[in-house]
Amino acid sequence: MRFILLAFFGFKTVFSFSQVVEIISYSNEKIHARGIECVKNKLLLACNNGYLYAYDLTKKQAIVLNPLENAPELRDVAHTSNQLITMQSGDEGLVIQTDWDGKSNISFYLKTADKKELKNVFLDGIAIENKLGFLMGDPIDGYFTLYYSSNAGIDWKPSSGRIKAFEGEAGFAASGSTVQIHDGVIYFVSGGLKSRIHSSKNKGKTWESIEIPFESKESAGPFSLAIKDKLNMLVVGGDYTKASGIEKNCFFTKDGGKSWQASTTPPTGYRSCVIFTDGIYYACGTNGMDYSQDGGQTWQNLNDFNTFSMAFDSQYIYASSINGKVIKLKKVK
């Protein structure tokens, strides 16, 4: 789903509870990354200028892995042991396969069941678990764009099961985290005039869809999904036009998505990404970051940095920000 970027920012060095923040600069350009992963001691950053950056956390330097000129608005990145896969949103809808040293880059359009190139599709998210890959995009002719891979993202096929979208329902590509695979089960969330979670246990042959009680509005809904286990999940979002809006911006489930509860103390604004690590949920958005130690029931504010998406390693949380920056902070104990 297309949306306007709200951008304001002021760098700080200390959190409200005296946590020191490190500002990582991977580019001097006025760019941002909506796709971010931390793997092999590197931050992978899929950016709106079309470049995939690899920032070495030890050497503290970045290199561009895909010097392509035809793929602006990268919105997500996934990895395997052999390659990195980025996804372009916007006017084209390219998928790009890159090896870890950036020496090989292959860009292509998804193909329909009758082998026609699928151009001008707005892609929202991609995920890979072992050899299973899944990629989704906004509806075409009333149905969500759904693709799967059985060989870790090398080849992609349209899912045989289709999901009809309600009028005004689509995906949000704010952080590339509306799509997840957990223990072989595919999940994605959609929003707008109707908000739902969709799941498939058989590579998209059949789907179960359940409504989530976000506000019915084109600019509102779930912008990110985090999964603790098959029963406990959490979605964040809200209305992206209201940076400080706390109404209906976070819901959690304890029964695998059959029912959803709103946070009693919600995050302190619209949130574009949520992650789960070491028993704690972290959420980030236009006006800051929050964390929850009780499964999403209550949230505490961390800072007011303008952030888009997050990744983590054993010690730190990394949140992508504007102007080629990443916010690095220690995990909450």
C-alpha angles and dihedrals in degrees: 000000000000118000140165118262113238107204130182126137146174120180118226133177105210132054127220090263095043100265112153115231125209118209111215116201114200096164139018091215125100094254137124138203123229092176117060134162133171114216137140090011089299135110113225111206123189105198140197092243089066097254128124109215126198111202114196107218092202100044091035094222136113134220131191112241100186113038093186124150100199104059114073120162102041104186106178143020131198129181142209129183090269108031150016121232122203129186128213123214127193128047100352115032100210125173115212127200115200131176120230096261095045095240094121126047124172120181123188145157122247114253129228123232089270091052097255118143112254105223130172094028117144105229118204111182149351133202136179128194116178103312096337116098131179132188129181137188142177120294122284116197089353098309130099117251105246127177134169137193128207095189103056098274101314095112128022130202131183113258111252092221114075131205118208112218123223117238108282094014121127142131129277118230095192096123108358089247104109088092123068139164117205122179091338095311117119119220135179135165130217133193148174118091088358126030121201145156116226126197138182130187096189109053093277099309090124131013139202116206125192128182122244115206101239120141113282100242135120092242096044139076141074112336096175142020128205124187124205095174139326092290104034119064137147136204129196132188130098124173112335091204089064107061094184097036112129100177114112095345099130135036131172135194132206097184103058096274100309091117133015133208128199120233114260089214104027130198113283097256148339109333126204099185141029130184135181123218135153093356095307133103119217123194130188138187148143097309102033152296133293138182136208126204096182103061096275099308093116132014135202124205120244104182145322101252117140101243136167113187140001144216133175146200130195094294112016145051117220119201121187116229140173129291095036094300137135124198113224120195137161119258116260113259 
